[in-house]
Amino acid sequence: MPDPAQLALYFAAAFVLAVMPGPGIFYVAARTLAGGRAEGVASSFGTGLGGLVHVLAGSLGVSAIVLASAQLFTALKLVGAAYLVWLGLRTFQSARRDALAGFDGLTAPSVGPRRAFREGVLVEALNPKTAAFFLAFIPQFVDPAEGPVALQFVMLGFVSVALNTLADVVVAFVASGIRKGAAARPALIPRLREASGAAMIALGIGLALAKRPAH
């Protein structure tokens, strides 16, 4: 493994990247505003597991193969984008139906933590930009002289994913507080759910427009 100074530098860099607002944080916030804290936390761990998929794939060279192929990158990107847009449309339409039916939004049916977890896994696993990030970031801290490169890649990737997940959980709690604060204004809850759906759609469109990293 890299020396302690190198590990400290990696931890600091990974921490800064974890707390910077990005698609993962916005997705978790949107999911929490739509379904509450339990769904937000579940989706946080789901995106964490999805991130580990990219870490393991990267250690085995699979991510590099995908990124080297314009066709594979585009296919994965479009599938992930379509999934996000579909989730957003479903959330938006559900909020609109509940508002028209007179629900206050807090008693409206939610997808539940289990489904939120599964969706979080898919959202992150189908994002090729996550693979590009790990392949660009982690190798800078891998030292072939310190042991198996694949093992170092996995261990460093796990640290990054753990920090990202922790940041997402914090965001879920903050967004949950915002949602609870809106309970005094019941009509605001459906609007928050509609906004969260629109945010997911925007994330999907952003992913669809993402370009393949240059080599």
N, CA, C and O of each residue as an XYZ file, in Angstrom:
860
protein
N       0.836     -1.199      0.000
C       0.000      0.000      0.000
C       0.873      1.250      0.000
O       2.032      1.192      0.410
N       0.324      2.395     -0.460
C       1.095      3.644     -0.446
C       1.523      4.005      0.964
O       0.948      3.516      1.937
N       2.537      4.865      1.079
C       3.009      5.268      2.398
C       1.955      6.127      3.094
O       1.037      6.627      2.444
N       2.081      6.303      4.426
C       1.075      7.049      5.199
C       0.800      8.451      4.665
O      -0.349      8.893      4.651
N       1.843      9.153      4.228
C       1.653     10.512      3.713
C       0.791     10.491      2.455
O      -0.072     11.347      2.261
N       1.043      9.490      1.600
C       0.266      9.361      0.377
C      -1.181      8.999      0.701
O      -2.110      9.502      0.069
N      -1.365      8.123      1.689
C      -2.717      7.747      2.092
C      -3.477      8.935      2.680
O      -4.671      9.104      2.430
N      -2.776      9.753      3.460
C      -3.403     10.939      4.045
C      -3.840     11.907      2.947
O      -4.915     12.501      3.022
N      -2.998     12.057      1.937
C      -3.336     12.924      0.812
C      -4.548     12.388      0.064
O      -5.441     13.145     -0.318
N      -4.568     11.063     -0.144
C      -5.709     10.449     -0.831
C      -6.996     10.639     -0.031
O      -8.034     10.989     -0.593
N      -6.926     10.407      1.287
C      -8.099     10.554      2.136
C      -8.628     11.982      2.072
O      -9.836     12.202      1.977
N      -7.710     12.955      2.126
C      -8.131     14.358      2.071
C      -8.798     14.680      0.735
O      -9.834     15.343      0.690
N      -8.189     14.202     -0.351
C      -8.754     14.465     -1.676
C     -10.111     13.784     -1.845
O     -11.044     14.375     -2.389
N     -10.217     12.535     -1.378
C     -11.473     11.796     -1.484
C     -12.568     12.452     -0.647
O     -13.733     12.472     -1.045
N     -12.186     12.992      0.523
C     -13.156     13.668      1.388
C     -13.702     14.916      0.702
O     -14.910     15.152      0.695
N     -12.812     15.705      0.132
C     -13.243     16.932     -0.551
C     -14.179     16.599     -1.712
O     -15.201     17.254     -1.912
N     -13.811     15.573     -2.465
C     -14.650     15.169     -3.608
C     -15.993     14.623     -3.135
O     -17.007     14.795     -3.812
N     -16.005     13.964     -1.973
C     -17.245     13.377     -1.461
C     -18.251     14.444     -1.053
O     -19.453     14.274     -1.258
N     -17.770     15.542     -0.477
C     -18.693     16.569      0.024
C     -19.052     17.600     -1.039
O     -19.942     18.424     -0.830
N     -18.370     17.557     -2.170
C     -18.729     18.484     -3.250
C     -20.055     18.054     -3.867
O     -20.235     16.873     -4.167
N     -20.986     18.985     -4.063
C     -22.280     18.628     -4.665
C     -22.088     18.000     -6.040
O     -21.391     18.547     -6.895
N     -22.706     16.861     -6.237
C     -22.628     16.158     -7.509
C     -23.911     15.384     -7.754
O     -24.845     15.472     -6.957
N     -23.973     14.630     -8.840
C     -25.193     13.881     -9.170
C     -25.675     12.964     -8.056
O     -26.878     12.863     -7.819
N     -24.748     12.287     -7.364
C     -25.150     11.372     -6.298
C     -25.849     12.091     -5.166
O     -26.894     11.650     -4.687
N     -25.269     13.204     -4.739
C     -25.861     13.984     -3.651
C     -27.230     14.521     -4.052
O     -28.179     14.466     -3.270
N     -27.326     15.037     -5.267
C     -28.607     15.585     -5.716
C     -29.664     14.486     -5.836
O     -30.838     14.711     -5.539
N     -29.240     13.299     -6.272
C     -30.206     12.200     -6.385
C     -30.733     11.803     -5.016
O     -31.938     11.626     -4.840
N     -29.834     11.661     -4.044
C     -30.245     11.277     -2.686
C     -31.169     12.347     -2.092
O     -32.171     12.018     -1.456
N     -30.835     13.615     -2.297
C     -31.689     14.692     -1.798
C     -33.073     14.619     -2.433
O     -34.088     14.783     -1.756
N     -33.102     14.371     -3.732
C     -34.385     14.282     -4.432
C     -35.199     13.097     -3.924
O     -36.406     13.216     -3.713
N     -34.547     11.964     -3.728
C     -35.243     10.775     -3.241
C     -35.783     11.012     -1.824
O     -36.886     10.570     -1.501
N     -35.011     11.708     -0.978
C     -35.454     11.986      0.385
C     -36.646     12.927      0.392
O     -37.610     12.697      1.123
N     -36.596     13.970     -0.401
C     -37.712     14.916     -0.467
C     -38.962     14.244     -0.995
O     -40.077     14.624     -0.639
N     -38.778     13.243     -1.846
C     -39.926     12.555     -2.418
C     -40.527     11.540     -1.464
O     -41.749     11.409     -1.398
N     -39.682     10.808     -0.712
C     -40.206      9.711      0.096
C     -39.831      9.688      1.557
O     -40.273      8.803      2.290
N     -39.016     10.653      2.008
C     -38.662     10.692      3.413
C     -37.270     10.161      3.709
O     -36.558      9.687      2.824
N     -36.894     10.258      5.016
C     -35.535      9.924      5.425
C     -35.170      8.467      5.154
O     -34.068      8.186      4.683
N     -36.081      7.536      5.444
C     -35.763      6.116      5.271
C     -35.393      5.811      3.826
O     -34.445      5.070      3.563
N     -36.149      6.388      2.888
C     -35.842      6.156      1.476
C     -34.535      6.838      1.090
O     -33.771      6.305      0.285
N     -34.273      8.021      1.664
C     -33.036      8.719      1.347
C     -31.817      7.956      1.828
O     -30.839      7.818      1.094
N     -31.868      7.460      3.057
C     -30.744      6.692      3.600
C     -30.562      5.396      2.812
O     -29.438      5.002      2.499
N     -31.676      4.740      2.495
C     -31.600      3.497      1.717
C     -30.978      3.745      0.349
O     -30.159      2.953     -0.119
N     -31.365      4.841     -0.290
C     -30.801      5.151     -1.600
C     -29.321      5.500     -1.478
O     -28.550      5.255     -2.406
N     -28.915      6.078     -0.330
C     -27.495      6.381     -0.105
C     -26.659      5.108     -0.109
O     -25.609      5.045     -0.749
N     -27.134      4.094      0.614
C     -26.406      2.825      0.638
C     -26.505      2.117     -0.713
O     -25.600      1.380     -1.102
N     -27.604      2.346     -1.419
C     -27.743      1.770     -2.751
C     -26.724      2.346     -3.718
O     -26.073      1.605     -4.454
N     -26.584      3.679     -3.717
C     -25.584      4.286     -4.601
C     -24.175      3.884     -4.175
O     -23.270      3.791     -5.005
N     -23.994      3.645     -2.864
C     -22.695      3.169     -2.393
C     -22.359      1.806     -2.980
O     -21.237      1.576     -3.431
N     -23.333      0.909     -2.972
C     -23.107     -0.413     -3.538
C     -22.883     -0.309     -5.046
O     -22.054     -1.023     -5.610
N     -23.630      0.586     -5.690
C     -23.425      0.798     -7.123
C     -22.019      1.309     -7.404
O     -21.411      0.946     -8.410
N     -21.499      2.161     -6.503
C     -20.131      2.644     -6.658
C     -19.119      1.520     -6.518
O     -18.112      1.492     -7.226
N     -19.389      0.582     -5.594
C     -18.478     -0.556     -5.426
C     -18.445     -1.429     -6.676
O     -17.425     -2.051     -6.976
N     -19.553     -1.475     -7.403
C     -19.574     -2.218     -8.669
C     -18.520     -1.650     -9.608
O     -17.788     -2.398    -10.255
N     -18.446     -0.321     -9.679
C     -17.461      0.317    -10.548
C     -16.041      0.102    -10.031
O     -15.106     -0.059    -10.816
N     -15.883      0.099     -8.711
C     -14.554     -0.134     -8.141
C     -14.058     -1.530     -8.511
O     -12.921     -1.696     -8.954
N     -14.918     -2.530     -8.325
C     -14.524     -3.906     -8.650
C     -14.292     -4.067    -10.146
O     -13.347     -4.732    -10.570
N     -15.173     -3.444    -10.951
C     -15.009     -3.529    -12.404
C     -13.713     -2.853    -12.826
O     -13.004     -3.343    -13.705
N     -13.408     -1.727    -12.194
C     -12.180     -1.023    -12.537
C     -10.958     -1.832    -12.181
O      -9.981     -1.844    -12.931
N     -10.995     -2.519    -11.032
C      -9.844     -3.324    -10.621
C      -9.605     -4.489    -11.571
O      -8.481     -4.973    -11.707
N     -10.671     -4.930    -12.223
C     -10.556     -6.047    -13.162
C     -10.344     -5.585    -14.602
O     -10.177     -6.402    -15.508
N     -10.352     -4.276    -14.801
C     -10.143     -3.744    -16.143
C     -11.399     -3.622    -16.969
O     -11.330     -3.172    -18.113
N     -12.552     -4.006    -16.437
C     -13.794     -3.954    -17.208
C     -14.158     -2.515    -17.540
O     -14.552     -2.220    -18.668
N     -14.028     -1.614    -16.565
C     -14.393     -0.219    -16.800
C     -13.535      0.395    -17.902
O     -14.026      1.175    -18.718
N     -12.258      0.040    -17.921
C     -11.365      0.573    -18.948
C     -11.819      0.132    -20.333
O     -11.742      0.899    -21.293
N     -12.292     -1.108    -20.433
C     -12.777     -1.622    -21.717
C     -14.010     -0.846    -22.162
O     -14.129     -0.464    -23.327
N     -14.931     -0.614    -21.220
C     -16.156      0.126    -21.548
C     -15.821      1.541    -22.005
O     -16.366      2.028    -22.995
N     -14.908      2.206    -21.266
C     -14.565      3.581    -21.595
C     -13.787      3.678    -22.904
O     -13.814      4.712    -23.572
N     -13.094      2.599    -23.269
C     -12.325      2.607    -24.516
C     -13.220      2.418    -25.726
O     -12.807      2.689    -26.853
N     -14.450      1.952    -25.502
C     -15.383      1.712    -26.603
C     -16.467      2.777    -26.589
O     -17.236      2.882    -25.634
N     -16.522      3.560    -27.650
C     -17.544      4.603    -27.744
C     -18.938      4.001    -27.719
O     -19.854      4.574    -27.129
N     -19.107      2.836    -28.362
C     -20.421      2.213    -28.432
C     -20.884      1.733    -27.057
O     -22.027      1.965    -26.661
N     -19.976      1.054    -26.325
C     -20.344      0.554    -25.005
C     -20.603      1.691    -24.029
O     -21.550      1.642    -23.244
N     -19.757      2.717    -24.082
C     -19.946      3.864    -23.197
C     -21.295      4.530    -23.464
O     -22.033      4.847    -22.531
N     -21.610      4.737    -24.732
C     -22.872      5.389    -25.091
C     -24.070      4.557    -24.673
O     -25.063      5.086    -24.173
N     -23.968      3.232    -24.883
C     -25.086      2.351    -24.515
C     -25.339      2.402    -23.012
O     -26.482      2.555    -22.582
N     -24.283      2.275    -22.210
C     -24.440      2.313    -20.754
C     -24.955      3.673    -20.306
O     -25.815      3.763    -19.430
N     -24.429      4.718    -20.907
C     -24.842      6.075    -20.560
C     -26.322      6.290    -20.824
O     -27.028      6.843    -19.981
N     -26.803      5.859    -21.989
C     -28.197      6.073    -22.354
C     -29.148      5.234    -21.504
O     -30.245      5.678    -21.164
N     -28.720      4.019    -21.165
C     -29.559      3.190    -20.284
C     -29.692      3.853    -18.919
O     -30.790      3.940    -18.369
N     -28.576      4.319    -18.375
C     -28.605      4.990    -17.084
C     -29.421      6.265    -17.120
O     -30.174      6.550    -16.189
N     -29.278      7.041    -18.196
C     -30.033      8.284    -18.334
C     -31.529      8.009    -18.436
O     -32.339      8.699    -17.816
N     -31.889      6.995    -19.223
C     -33.302      6.652    -19.383
C     -33.912      6.203    -18.063
O     -35.062      6.520    -17.761
N     -33.133      5.462    -17.280
C     -33.628      4.990    -15.984
C     -33.884      6.167    -15.045
O     -34.909      6.204    -14.365
N     -32.967      7.117    -15.002
C     -33.140      8.292    -14.160
C     -34.354      9.114    -14.589
O     -35.141      9.558    -13.752
N     -34.497      9.309    -15.886
C     -35.642     10.078    -16.389
C     -36.948      9.364    -16.052
O     -37.929     10.004    -15.675
N     -36.959      8.042    -16.188
C     -38.160      7.266    -15.857
C     -38.513      7.407    -14.384
O     -39.680      7.592    -14.039
N     -37.499      7.319    -13.504
C     -37.741      7.506    -12.068
C     -38.296      8.898    -11.794
O     -39.225      9.059    -11.003
N     -37.720      9.902    -12.453
C     -38.173     11.271    -12.250
C     -39.600     11.478    -12.707
O     -40.395     12.115    -12.015
N     -39.929     10.942    -13.873
C     -41.290     11.075    -14.392
C     -42.289     10.383    -13.475
O     -43.374     10.908    -13.223
N     -41.922      9.202    -12.976
C     -42.821      8.475    -12.089
C     -43.052      9.247    -10.795
O     -44.179      9.330    -10.307
N     -41.981      9.810    -10.243
C     -42.103     10.593     -9.009
C     -42.948     11.835     -9.234
O     -43.811     12.162     -8.419
N     -42.702     12.520    -10.331
C     -43.445     13.747    -10.645
C     -44.928     13.454    -10.845
O     -45.789     14.145    -10.300
N     -45.213     12.426    -11.631
C     -46.611     12.087    -11.915
C     -47.337     11.611    -10.662
O     -48.514     11.916    -10.471
N     -46.639     10.864     -9.807
C     -47.246     10.403     -8.566
C     -47.602     11.585     -7.669
O     -48.680     11.625     -7.077
N     -46.682     12.546     -7.574
C     -46.947     13.737     -6.763
C     -48.120     14.522     -7.324
O     -48.954     15.018     -6.567
N     -48.191     14.638     -8.630
C     -49.289     15.380     -9.257
C     -50.629     14.683     -9.022
O     -51.632     15.340     -8.745
N     -50.645     13.343     -9.134
C     -51.883     12.601     -8.898
C     -52.348     12.758     -7.455
O     -53.533     12.960     -7.192
N     -51.388     12.662     -6.512
C     -51.748     12.791     -5.098
C     -52.277     14.176     -4.785
O     -53.205     14.329     -3.992
N     -51.680     15.194     -5.415
C     -52.146     16.561     -5.176
C     -53.573     16.737     -5.687
O     -54.400     17.366     -5.027
N     -53.858     16.183     -6.855
C     -55.200     16.298     -7.419
C     -56.219     15.507     -6.606
O     -57.396     15.862     -6.548
N     -55.741     14.409     -5.966
C     -56.651     13.581     -5.173
C     -56.850     14.137     -3.766
O     -57.677     13.634     -3.006
N     -56.091     15.176     -3.421
C     -56.269     15.798     -2.121
C     -55.366     15.269     -1.030
O     -55.548     15.623      0.135
N     -54.364     14.404     -1.379
C     -53.428     13.922     -0.362
C     -52.510     15.070      0.049
O     -52.233     15.974     -0.740
N     -52.041     15.019      1.301
C     -51.136     16.065      1.772
C     -49.684     15.777      1.441
O     -48.811     16.602      1.714
N     -49.415     14.620      0.859
C     -48.043     14.276      0.469
C     -47.332     13.455      1.513
O     -46.510     12.608      1.164
N     -47.617     13.672      2.789
C     -46.963     12.894      3.841
C     -47.614     11.535      4.008
O     -46.962     10.586      4.444
N     -48.898     11.428      3.666
C     -49.598     10.155      3.770
C     -49.647      9.436      2.435
O     -50.191      8.336      2.341
N     -49.085     10.046      1.404
C     -49.102      9.419      0.085
C     -48.173      8.218      0.068
O     -47.161      8.216      0.768
N     -48.498      7.183     -0.728
C     -47.653      5.994     -0.792
C     -46.244      6.340     -1.266
O     -46.070      7.193     -2.136
N     -45.245      5.680     -0.693
C     -43.868      5.875     -1.125
C     -43.369      4.562     -1.706
O     -44.038      3.533     -1.611
N     -42.172      4.609     -2.314
C     -41.653      3.384     -2.937
C     -41.098      2.431     -1.886
O     -40.961      1.237     -2.150
N     -40.773      2.944     -0.687
C     -40.242      2.092      0.379
C     -38.730      1.995      0.325
O     -38.143      2.126     -0.749
N     -38.083      1.767      1.474
C     -36.614      1.703      1.538
C     -35.992      0.638      0.652
O     -34.960      0.876      0.024
N     -36.614     -0.543      0.596
C     -36.015     -1.621     -0.209
C     -35.930     -1.233     -1.680
O     -34.903     -1.416     -2.334
N     -37.034     -0.694     -2.178
C     -37.032     -0.292     -3.590
C     -36.106      0.891     -3.812
O     -35.427      0.968     -4.836
N     -36.073      1.821     -2.848
C     -35.167      2.960     -2.962
C     -33.715      2.487     -3.003
O     -32.897      3.046     -3.733
N     -33.398      1.455     -2.216
C     -32.049      0.886     -2.213
C     -31.718      0.294     -3.581
O     -30.652      0.557     -4.138
N     -32.639     -0.506     -4.117
C     -32.395     -1.136     -5.429
C     -32.235     -0.083     -6.516
O     -31.370     -0.198     -7.385
N     -33.073      0.939     -6.461
C     -32.979      1.985     -7.473
C     -31.660      2.736     -7.357
O     -31.061      3.107     -8.366
N     -31.203      2.963     -6.111
C     -29.928      3.629     -5.914
C     -28.773      2.832     -6.508
O     -27.866      3.403     -7.113
N     -28.807      1.512     -6.337
C     -27.777      0.653     -6.915
C     -27.740      0.807     -8.432
O     -26.674      0.980     -9.024
N     -28.909      0.742     -9.049
C     -28.973      0.824    -10.506
C     -28.560      2.194    -11.026
O     -27.854      2.294    -12.030
N     -29.002      3.252    -10.341
C     -28.662      4.600    -10.779
C     -27.150      4.779    -10.831
O     -26.624      5.338    -11.794
N     -26.445      4.308     -9.800
C     -24.996      4.489     -9.756
C     -24.275      3.494    -10.652
O     -23.311      3.855    -11.328
N     -24.727      2.253    -10.666
C     -24.054      1.230    -11.475
C     -24.173      1.519    -12.966
O     -23.308      1.119    -13.745
N     -25.238      2.212    -13.370
C     -25.448      2.511    -14.785
C     -24.879      3.862    -15.196
O     -25.177      4.363    -16.280
N     -24.061      4.448    -14.332
C     -23.453      5.745    -14.631
C     -21.988      5.551    -15.027
O     -21.146      5.354    -14.151
N     -21.663      5.602    -16.315
C     -20.274      5.368    -16.732
C     -19.325      6.463    -16.271
O     -18.113      6.250    -16.228
N     -19.861      7.641    -15.924
C     -18.991      8.710    -15.455
C     -18.385      8.367    -14.097
O     -17.309      8.855    -13.752
N     -19.081      7.523    -13.325
C     -18.498      7.060    -12.068
C     -17.283      6.189    -12.354
O     -16.254      6.296    -11.687
N     -17.417      5.326    -13.353
C     -16.277      4.486    -13.744
C     -15.116      5.351    -14.209
O     -13.965      5.088    -13.862
N     -15.414      6.383    -14.994
C     -14.368      7.274    -15.490
C     -13.671      7.981    -14.332
O     -12.455      8.171    -14.350
N     -14.456      8.371    -13.324
C     -13.874      9.053    -12.170
C     -12.886      8.152    -11.435
O     -11.764      8.562    -11.139
N     -13.307      6.928    -11.145
C     -12.428      6.026    -10.407
C     -11.161      5.710    -11.198
O     -10.073      5.641    -10.626
N     -11.299      5.520    -12.501
C     -10.134      5.186    -13.317
C      -9.175      6.366    -13.440
O      -7.974      6.174    -13.630
N      -9.702      7.587    -13.333
C      -8.846      8.758    -13.447
C      -8.234      9.145    -12.100
O      -7.124      9.674    -12.053
N      -8.954      8.884    -11.007
C      -8.543      9.371     -9.688
C      -7.666      8.379     -8.926
O      -6.581      8.731     -8.462
N      -8.138      7.145     -8.800
C      -7.449      6.177     -7.936
C      -6.044      5.814     -8.419
O      -5.135      5.748     -7.592
N      -5.817      5.573     -9.725
C      -4.466      5.165    -10.153
C      -3.363      6.143     -9.765
O      -2.196      5.760     -9.686
N      -3.726      7.409     -9.521
C      -2.715      8.386     -9.129
C      -2.097      8.049     -7.769
O      -1.007      8.520     -7.444
N      -2.798      7.231     -6.975
C      -2.337      6.905     -5.631
C      -1.938      5.437     -5.490
O      -1.672      4.964     -4.385
N      -1.897      4.724     -6.606
C      -1.502      3.313     -6.591
C      -0.006      3.205     -6.872
O       0.504      3.818     -7.811
N       0.691      2.422     -6.055
C       2.132      2.222     -6.220
C       2.394      0.741     -6.477
O       2.287     -0.066     -5.554
N       2.736      0.363     -7.714
C       2.980     -1.052     -8.047
C       4.040     -1.698     -7.162
O       4.037     -2.915     -6.981
N       4.942     -0.895     -6.610
C       6.011     -1.446     -5.782
C       5.523     -1.840     -4.399
O       6.238     -2.508     -3.651
N       4.289     -1.422     -4.051
C       3.765     -1.675     -2.711
C       2.806     -2.865     -2.643
O       2.203     -3.108     -1.597
N       2.657     -3.611     -3.741
C       1.769     -4.763     -3.710
C       0.866     -4.839     -4.922
O       0.967     -4.007     -5.824
N      -0.030     -5.840     -4.958
C      -0.923     -6.022     -6.105
C      -1.714     -4.756     -6.419
O      -2.361     -4.187     -5.540
N      -1.659     -4.322     -7.660
C      -2.338     -3.091     -8.070
C      -3.850     -3.215     -7.905
O      -4.498     -2.278     -7.438
N      -4.420     -4.361     -8.284
C      -5.864     -4.548     -8.187
C      -6.352     -4.417     -6.743
O      -7.392     -3.815     -6.478
N      -5.574     -4.996     -5.807
C      -5.954     -4.923     -4.392
C      -5.889     -3.484     -3.890
O      -6.772     -3.039     -3.157
N      -4.843     -2.758     -4.283
C      -4.741     -1.354     -3.886
C      -5.913     -0.556     -4.453
O      -6.487      0.287     -3.764
N      -6.264     -0.823     -5.704
C      -7.369     -0.121     -6.360
C      -8.668     -0.344     -5.581
O      -9.423      0.597     -5.332
N      -8.919     -1.601     -5.200
C     -10.148     -1.922     -4.477
C     -10.178     -1.240     -3.109
O     -11.201     -0.677     -2.721
N      -9.081     -1.287     -2.388
C      -9.044     -0.698     -1.048
C      -9.221      0.813     -1.091
O      -9.968      1.377     -0.292
N      -8.536      1.467     -2.021
C      -8.688      2.909     -2.153
C     -10.090      3.269     -2.636
O     -10.677      4.259     -2.199
N     -10.608      2.455     -3.537
C     -11.967      2.703     -4.022
C     -12.991      2.554     -2.913
O     -13.960      3.310     -2.847
N     -12.776      1.579     -2.042
C     -13.698      1.376     -0.920
C     -13.702      2.601     -0.006
O     -14.759      3.012      0.473
N     -12.529      3.184      0.237
C     -12.449      4.391      1.064
C     -13.264      5.514      0.439
O     -14.028      6.193      1.124
N     -13.096      5.705     -0.871
C     -13.821      6.763     -1.566
C     -15.329      6.536     -1.513
O     -16.094      7.466     -1.258
N     -15.751      5.296     -1.755
C     -17.180      4.977     -1.724
C     -17.748      5.184     -0.318
O     -18.857      5.695     -0.163
N     -16.983      4.785      0.708
C     -17.451      4.951      2.083
C     -17.657      6.425      2.414
O     -18.648      6.786      3.050
N     -16.722      7.282      1.986
C     -16.862      8.712      2.236
C     -18.043      9.291      1.466
O     -18.784     10.124      1.987
N     -18.214      8.844      0.225
C     -19.350      9.316     -0.577
C     -20.673      8.923      0.079
O     -21.613      9.716      0.137
N     -20.728      7.685      0.570
C     -21.957      7.199      1.204
C     -22.254      7.976      2.478
O     -23.405      8.322      2.744
N     -21.223      8.249      3.263
C     -21.402      9.025      4.490
C     -21.949     10.413      4.164
O     -22.865     10.899      4.828
N     -21.384     11.045      3.139
C     -21.862     12.364      2.734
C     -23.318     12.300      2.281
O     -24.109     13.192      2.587
N     -23.668     11.240      1.550
C     -25.045     11.087      1.076
C     -26.018     10.896      2.235
O     -27.131     11.422      2.204
N     -25.601     10.141      3.264
C     -26.463      9.928      4.428
C     -26.717     11.253      5.148
O     -27.836     11.535      5.576
N     -25.667     12.056      5.275
C     -25.831     13.376      5.898
C     -26.821     14.211      5.099
O     -27.680     14.880      5.673
N     -26.702     14.174      3.777
C     -27.625     14.918      2.917
C     -29.057     14.416      3.108
O     -30.003     15.204      3.121
N     -29.207     13.096      3.258
C     -30.544     12.524      3.466
C     -31.164     13.059      4.755
O     -32.357     13.359      4.789
N     -30.366     13.180      5.811
C     -30.882     13.705      7.081
C     -31.252     15.186      6.952
O     -32.271     15.629      7.482
N     -30.418     15.937      6.248
C     -30.705     17.363      6.062
C     -31.972     17.548      5.235
O     -32.840     18.348      5.585
N     -32.073     16.799      4.129
C     -33.259     16.904      3.279
C     -34.506     16.445      4.018
O     -35.595     16.977      3.804
N     -34.340     15.440      4.903
C     -35.463     14.970      5.702
C     -35.956     16.068      6.639
O     -37.158     16.227      6.849
N     -35.002     16.830      7.205
C     -35.378     17.941      8.067
C     -36.162     19.000      7.310
O     -37.121     19.574      7.827
N     -35.735     19.249      6.069
C     -36.455     20.221      5.235
C     -37.866     19.719      4.953
O     -38.830     20.484      4.979
N     -37.968     18.431      4.685
C     -39.283     17.847      4.394
C     -40.200     17.919      5.616
O     -41.384     18.230      5.492
N     -39.645     17.631      6.792
C     -40.452     17.699      8.006
C     -40.854     19.139      8.321
O     -41.955     19.396      8.807
N     -39.945     20.072      8.038
C     -40.256     21.473      8.272
C     -41.408     21.949      7.408
O     -42.127     22.884      7.760
N     -41.569     21.286      6.263
C     -42.658     21.659      5.366
C     -43.985     21.047      5.784
O     -45.024     21.335      5.190
N     -43.950     20.188      6.824
C     -45.186     19.529      7.264
C     -46.224     20.532      7.752
O     -47.427     20.278      7.696
N     -45.739     21.676      8.232
C     -46.676     22.711      8.693
C     -47.417     23.337      7.521
O     -48.424     24.022      7.698
N     -46.905     23.091      6.331
C     -47.566     23.598      5.109
C     -47.788     22.396      4.193
O     -47.017     22.176      3.259
N     -48.824     21.630      4.455
C     -49.053     20.376      3.718
C     -49.052     20.531      2.209
O     -48.618     19.625      1.497
N     -49.525     21.652      1.713
C     -49.586     21.828      0.259
C     -48.201     21.905     -0.360
O     -48.045     21.742     -1.570
N     -47.176     22.158      0.486
C     -45.822     22.289     -0.035
C     -45.186     20.933     -0.336
O     -44.304     20.836     -1.189
N     -45.636     19.878      0.368
C     -45.028     18.560      0.198
C     -45.153     18.049     -1.241
O     -44.154     17.609     -1.811
N     -46.340     18.094     -1.844
C     -46.414     17.644     -3.242
C     -45.505     18.449     -4.160
O     -44.966     17.920     -5.132
N     -45.337     19.736     -3.846
C     -44.452     20.572     -4.673
C     -42.997     20.104     -4.522
O     -42.240     20.083     -5.493
N     -42.616     19.729     -3.289
C     -41.269     19.210     -3.088
C     -41.063     17.907     -3.848
O     -40.001     17.675     -4.425
N     -42.089     17.061     -3.842
C     -41.984     15.790     -4.565
C     -41.912     16.030     -6.069
O     -41.169     15.347     -6.774
N     -42.677     16.995     -6.558
C     -42.603     17.327     -7.977
C     -41.208     17.851     -8.330
O     -40.642     17.502     -9.366
N     -40.663     18.703     -7.438
C     -39.326     19.249     -7.675
C     -38.277     18.146     -7.672
O     -37.332     18.180     -8.460
N     -38.445     17.161     -6.780
C     -37.481     16.059     -6.733
C     -37.560     15.235     -8.006
O     -36.534     14.788     -8.519
N     -38.760     15.031     -8.519
C     -38.918     14.312     -9.779
C     -38.261     15.061    -10.921
O     -37.593     14.464    -11.765
N     -38.453     16.382    -10.945
C     -37.839     17.199    -11.989
C     -36.318     17.151    -11.886
O     -35.622     17.159    -12.901
N     -35.797     17.101    -10.638
C     -34.350     17.023    -10.447
C     -33.792     15.722    -11.010
O     -32.729     15.717    -11.630
N     -34.510     14.612    -10.795
C     -34.061     13.323    -11.338
C     -34.061     13.355    -12.864
O     -33.152     12.827    -13.505
N     -35.086     13.976    -13.435
C     -35.147     14.085    -14.895
C     -33.955     14.894    -15.406
O     -33.330     14.534    -16.403
N     -33.648     15.995    -14.707
C     -32.516     16.832    -15.111
C     -31.202     16.060    -15.017
O     -30.338     16.194    -15.884
N     -31.051     15.252    -13.967
C     -29.842     14.435    -13.838
C     -29.732     13.447    -14.992
O     -28.648     13.230    -15.533
N     -30.866     12.850    -15.366
C     -30.870     11.912    -16.486
C     -30.466     12.584    -17.787
O     -29.694     12.032    -18.570
N     -30.994     13.779    -18.010
C     -30.642     14.515    -19.230
C     -29.160     14.873    -19.220
O     -28.482     14.785    -20.243
N     -28.664     15.279    -18.045
C     -27.253     15.601    -17.930
C     -26.363     14.414    -18.231
O     -25.325     14.554    -18.877
N     -26.774     13.235    -17.759
C     -26.002     12.026    -18.039
C     -26.042     11.686    -19.524
O     -25.037     11.278    -20.106
N     -27.215     11.860    -20.129
C     -27.341     11.559    -21.565
C     -26.435     12.445    -22.412
O     -25.971     12.035    -23.476
N     -26.187     13.661    -21.934
C     -25.361     14.606    -22.693
C     -23.877     14.478    -22.363
O     -23.043     15.141    -22.980
N     -23.545     13.624    -21.389
C     -22.145     13.481    -20.977
C     -21.296     12.929    -22.129
O     -21.737     12.059    -22.879
N     -20.093     13.441    -22.251
C     -19.185     12.990    -23.295
C     -18.232     11.951    -22.745
O     -17.903     11.949    -21.558
N     -17.792     11.063    -23.632
C     -16.829     10.038    -23.224
C     -15.491     10.691    -22.929
O     -15.026     11.521    -23.711
N     -14.855     10.330    -21.801
C     -13.562     10.930    -21.458
C     -12.548     10.726    -22.575
O     -12.491      9.663    -23.193
N     -11.756     11.751    -22.823
C     -10.726     11.662    -23.850
C      -9.581     10.792    -23.353
O      -9.281     10.765    -22.159
N      -8.957     10.096    -24.261
C      -7.817      9.227    -23.895
C      -6.564      9.736    -24.570
O      -5.492      9.156    -24.401
